[in-house]
Amino acid sequence: MLEPMSDISWNFFSDIDYKSILDKYKKALEAQYLKPIEEKAKNINEKNVAILDIKKSLENFKSKVEALFSESGITAKTATVSDDTVLTVSTNDNVADGVYYVKVKQVATVDQWLSNSGVENPFDASESDNVVLSSGKSFSFKYHGVTIKVTADGDWSLSDLINALNEKAEEKGLHLAASMVKVGSVYKLMLTGGDTGADFVISEISDNAKLGNGSDYAHIQKAQDAKVTFGETTPVTITSPTNSFELVEGLTINLKKTSSSTVMIEVKNDIKSMKQKIHEFVDAYNELVDKIKSYTDFDAQTYETGPLFGESYVTDLKASLVDLVLTNVDVNAKFNEDWGGSSTVQELHNLGQLGIDFDEKGHLEIKEYKLTWFLENHFDAVKKLFTEKGGLIEKVTEKIDKITDPTSGFVALVLDTYQEKLDLSKSQHEKAQKEIDKKLKELQRQFLELEQVKMQMKQLQQTLETYFKVDKED
């Protein structure tokens, strides 16, 4: 960049404001060469931002399409339980609709033993009365057939023994806990299995002078399997080592307590969730349409336009979106329609049949009565329309992927084109800036030449003044 020229004035000529002239010339050159390039780059950037925003809405729309296929979407099931204090349930889309009857006979429990004696101070082994394991002595038991054995490296308190047992269990990867329980004035050792089920038992506990004979330990809770009867007329017995297990495919029950009466579980299609997902799908489409309109709009009053106004590829995009929603599929989504007592076999092919169609503004709208009727009466046909191979979800997702593909998609190609234009604008801007600097430098050189001429004229003036003064004196 050129250094600004300092103000210079001489008596021979009228004062000249070189700096002001240079500044005005620079602004004129920038307006002529740089401003058009900068305006063009600004427009390209605005288009770039608009396309990225549209891409974001496209991806949101795609996520709503995919959500229809999720477990909380079109394939979702809902289950109600007659007594949720006894058990709760969870489902996935594999469970069959129907009513299931369960009676809880017993819940799964862990094995638990308590020593028959203890110590008054469980932390201090300095007194012999509080030593539960003398130096060099061992204590052991089995859990699920695996031996847990520890040997004291000094006189151990109850706390020392508990810590050693828990470390050994962790080392062997066993779910097991040793702890202390205060009973009256003494602290006793309690061993608790970490796994429910009849196979996870504690056995063969060592005799110990302070904690009592192993055979005399109180078996305060017995490890057992959960047991339920399933069915109403001729129920069958089902056992499980855990309180949470799959009763039938897609239906998991979680037992809380036993019951003397039968608990009824009713499973059906989650129409409420499905309608919500369809509404989110429609809302996402309408948001996308509105966003495209805002970027391509023309205001007849102010003549202002959106950054993408007049771009032919946006017209193609809008046409693709309409085609996407109007997609017809053939997935054998048949249903029986009753008219006046007679039944005819019909087949679903598109969203319009479900009451999802365009309004006069190009938005999707839902005829609630029609959608609800199909969901309540022909749910399986609706599910097929969306989720079958070659169905609407697959077709719509494929079309959006083609638009948003990061390498070959429409959005990527447009963004690449804009980037090329921005790179070109940057190059043009740099070239124009160099040309401006060159012109300013040339003008500055001319000013310097002018200054030299002025200095020469001033010297001539001084010479002449001296000459005339001498001549006058003579």
Secondary structure by P-SEA (a helix, b strand, c coil): ccccccbbbbccccccaaaaaaaaaaaaaaaaccaaaaaaaaaaaaaaaaaaaaaaaaaaaaaaaaaaaccccccbbbbbbcccccccccccccccbbbbbbbbcbbbbbbbbbbccccccccccccccccccccccccccccccbbbbbbbcccccaaaaaaaaaaaaaaacccccccccccccbbbbbbbbccccccccccbbbbbccccccccccccbbbbbbbbbccccbbbbbbbccccccccccbbbbbcccccbbbbbbbccaaaaaaaaaaaaaaaaaaaaaaaaaaacccccccccccccccaaaaaaaaaaaaaaaccccccbbbbbbcccbbbbbbbccccccccccccccbbbbaaaaaaaaaaccaaaaaaaccccccaaaaaaaaaaaaacccccaaaaaaaaaaaaaaaaaaaaaaaaaaaaaaaaaaaaaaaaaaaaaaaaaaaaaaaaaaaaaaaac
